[in-house]
Amino acid sequence: MAEIAQLLGVSPSTVSRALRNDPRIGTETRRRVEHAAEKAGYRPNPLVSALMASRRRRGGAGEVDVIALVTNYGGRESWRSKDVCRWEFEGIQSRAAGLGFRVEVFPLGEYRSDPVRLQSTLRTRGIRGVLLGFSREETERILFPTEEFAVAGLSAYFRSAAVDRANFHGFYNVQLALNRMWQLGYRRPALVVPELNNQISNNLWSGAFLDWQRQLPKSNRCEPFIPCEADDAKAFDLWLAANRPDSLLVYKVPVRRFLAKRGYTVPEDLGLAYLYRNSDEMGQAAGIDGNLSAVGSAALDLVVEKLNSNPTGRTDHPKEVLIKGTWHDGATLPPRTRST
């Protein structure tokens, strides 16, 4: 870099910044540096790059970089009351602290829901790392400008943003649960999830269920119950009578209330497992723990990876890191027969 700086008549720090696509370096200067580096056969050493990135973050006085967690949930605190969001946020904060970063929440609502206003604030403060998370479905069309930033996405929030993401492994989790239900002796398990949530999973939940059902004899196959409205008790009753499942894998549909109105009890009449257990269900109900703090940690890692390697803006080939869930037995799904 010193040789390139001498050749071009610029400082070594300018060369360093140009090769990292630092926005403080003009386009023409950056192109001159890149051209000279290419002719000289320059290749970055990833270990040295990571070390220097850490030194730049911390400075000489133990300073840390801020990573912006951009939310669009209708208020600064509202998402914090949800188990899913809280667990993911705990993973984000823990991982950030371990890597020498600090996470600061930037609700779009405080910027009149204008991403350009927020972009200007982040640029002014020198914040380059952005994690998109905790947004409501009805506001998904609001796009955050990714230019000049190292951006990644959390789960399915801000779904329209073409960025690298960390998410729970929906396909794996459904089949993990179904296999365990089968081992416990249930022969007609059925999937019960709302249409919207299934769509948010990219239909991986229903896809995993239908793929697993192909292995069963036709006499044991059930249609999934995927209602447009989770509270549609009449549709549930009709589906239950037509399919006669012996167990349910459920997410966000109040099946216990529906079953109680029909005089059914859990687990005497039907076994019950939850696709993603919340804090109230843990310790008593069978089902999957989504390991959502690990999802948050993985999403933060994607931002840091980009800060270290310095690509900014959108990517034509976004990747997705999938975190597998963990099954837990519970009183709502006792063994029916010897495992087979």
Summary of the structure (lengths in Angstrom):
residues: 340
radius of gyration: 24.8
end to end distance: 65.1
largest distance: 84.4
contacts: 1060
relative contact order: 0.14
helix: 44%
strand: 16%
